[in-house]
């Protein structure tokens, strides 16, 4: 029950303009490289403590637990997914607003369009080579993101 008391003090995020720091929620360092075992362990602890069935259906605690349990689920899914995790890292530092920010780099967008067209027509070995190229590009972007984020 100690965990519930600790968590019950967390402000419930009902405003779309406020961003919940999921790293803080799961007691993790803000880092792209994630300790997935610790995330899983803390997720289970939070869900056990916050599960709405533990509280009377008519109580304020039940309502708060329902909202916080949903936030925990969303946070867990966000941190497990590499791209969503990176987006979240940018959101919590104020570098990205998913509601208003758009990709405007024309070279980047043209490259994505070109690869999309290649994916539609590639077969066999050509498709395998395209997969290698895209994987290398993705890994480069991740490394660049980590370096840029750590230099902020």
C-alpha positions as CSV (number, residue, x, y, z in Angstrom):
1,X,0.0,0.0,0.0
2,X,3.0,2.3,0.4
3,X,3.4,2.4,-3.3
4,X,-0.3,3.5,-3.7
5,X,0.2,6.3,-1.2
6,X,3.3,7.5,-3.1
7,X,1.5,7.3,-6.4
8,X,-1.7,8.9,-5.2
9,X,0.3,12.0,-4.7
10,X,1.3,12.1,-8.4
11,X,-0.7,14.8,-10.1
12,X,-3.2,13.3,-12.5
13,X,-2.6,14.6,-15.9
14,X,-5.9,15.7,-17.5
15,X,-4.6,18.6,-19.6
16,X,-3.5,17.9,-23.1
17,X,-0.8,20.6,-22.9
18,X,0.9,18.9,-19.9
19,X,3.3,16.1,-20.8
20,X,3.7,13.3,-18.2
21,X,7.3,12.2,-17.8
22,X,7.1,8.5,-18.2
23,X,10.7,8.0,-17.2
24,X,9.9,9.7,-13.9
25,X,6.7,7.6,-13.6
26,X,8.7,4.4,-13.9
27,X,11.7,5.6,-11.8
28,X,14.0,5.4,-14.8
29,X,16.8,7.7,-16.0
30,X,15.9,9.7,-19.1
31,X,18.0,7.8,-21.6
32,X,17.3,6.3,-25.0
33,X,19.1,3.1,-24.0
34,X,16.6,1.6,-21.6
35,X,16.8,-1.1,-18.9
36,X,13.8,-3.0,-20.2
37,X,13.9,-5.4,-17.3
38,X,13.6,-2.6,-14.8
39,X,10.8,-1.0,-16.9
40,X,8.9,-4.3,-16.8
41,X,9.4,-4.7,-13.1
42,X,8.3,-1.2,-12.3
43,X,5.3,-1.5,-14.7
44,X,4.1,-4.6,-12.9
45,X,4.5,-2.9,-9.5
46,X,2.6,0.2,-10.6
47,X,-0.2,-1.9,-12.2
48,X,-0.5,-4.0,-9.1
49,X,-0.7,-0.9,-6.9
50,X,-3.0,1.1,-9.2
51,X,-5.4,-1.5,-10.5
52,X,-8.9,0.0,-10.2
53,X,-10.3,-3.3,-8.9
54,X,-8.4,-2.8,-5.6
55,X,-10.7,0.2,-4.8
56,X,-14.4,0.6,-4.2
57,X,-16.1,1.4,-7.5
58,X,-17.8,4.5,-6.2
59,X,-14.7,6.0,-4.5
60,X,-12.5,8.8,-5.7
61,X,-9.6,6.5,-5.4
62,X,-11.2,4.2,-7.9
63,X,-11.5,7.0,-10.4
64,X,-7.9,8.2,-9.8
65,X,-6.6,4.7,-10.1
66,X,-8.4,4.2,-13.4
67,X,-6.8,7.4,-14.8
68,X,-3.4,6.6,-13.4
69,X,-3.5,3.0,-14.6
70,X,-4.3,4.3,-18.1
71,X,-1.3,6.6,-17.9
72,X,0.9,3.8,-16.7
73,X,-0.2,1.7,-19.7
74,X,0.4,4.5,-22.1
75,X,3.8,5.2,-20.6
76,X,4.8,1.6,-20.8
77,X,3.9,1.3,-24.4
78,X,5.6,4.6,-25.2
79,X,8.9,3.6,-23.5
80,X,8.9,0.1,-25.0
81,X,8.6,1.5,-28.6
82,X,12.0,3.0,-29.8
83,X,10.5,5.8,-31.9
84,X,7.8,6.8,-29.4
85,X,10.5,6.8,-26.7
86,X,12.6,9.2,-28.7
87,X,9.6,11.4,-29.3
88,X,8.8,11.4,-25.6
89,X,12.3,12.4,-24.7
90,X,12.0,15.4,-27.0
91,X,8.5,16.2,-25.7
92,X,9.6,16.3,-22.0
93,X,12.5,18.6,-22.8
94,X,10.2,20.9,-24.8
95,X,12.0,20.2,-28.1
96,X,9.0,18.7,-29.8
97,X,5.3,19.4,-29.8
98,X,3.6,16.5,-31.7
99,X,0.4,18.6,-32.1
100,X,2.1,21.4,-34.0
101,X,5.6,20.4,-35.2
102,X,5.9,19.1,-38.8
103,X,8.8,17.7,-40.8
104,X,9.8,20.3,-43.3
105,X,13.2,19.0,-44.4
106,X,12.6,18.5,-48.1
107,X,15.7,16.3,-48.7
108,X,14.6,14.0,-45.9
109,X,11.0,13.8,-47.2
110,X,12.2,13.1,-50.7
111,X,14.4,10.3,-49.5
112,X,11.5,8.8,-47.6
113,X,9.3,9.0,-50.7
114,X,12.0,7.4,-52.8
115,X,12.5,4.5,-50.4
116,X,8.7,4.1,-50.2
117,X,8.6,3.8,-54.0
118,X,11.5,1.3,-54.0
119,X,9.7,-0.8,-51.4
120,X,6.7,-1.1,-53.5
121,X,8.6,-2.5,-56.5
122,X,11.6,-4.3,-55.0
123,X,11.7,-8.1,-55.0
124,X,14.1,-10.8,-53.9
125,X,17.7,-9.7,-53.5
126,X,16.9,-6.1,-54.3
127,X,14.4,-6.1,-51.4
128,X,16.9,-7.7,-49.1
129,X,19.5,-5.0,-50.0
130,X,16.9,-2.3,-49.5
131,X,16.2,-3.7,-46.0
132,X,20.0,-3.6,-45.2
133,X,20.2,0.0,-46.4
134,X,17.2,1.1,-44.4
135,X,18.3,-0.7,-41.3
136,X,21.8,1.0,-41.5
137,X,20.1,4.4,-42.1
138,X,17.8,3.8,-39.1
139,X,20.7,2.8,-36.8
140,X,22.6,5.9,-37.9
141,X,19.6,8.1,-37.1
142,X,19.4,6.5,-33.6
143,X,23.1,7.1,-32.9
144,X,22.8,10.7,-34.1
145,X,19.7,11.2,-31.9
146,X,21.5,9.8,-28.9
147,X,24.5,12.0,-29.5
148,X,22.4,15.1,-30.1
149,X,20.2,14.5,-27.1
150,X,23.1,14.0,-24.8
151,X,24.7,17.2,-26.0
152,X,21.6,19.3,-25.3
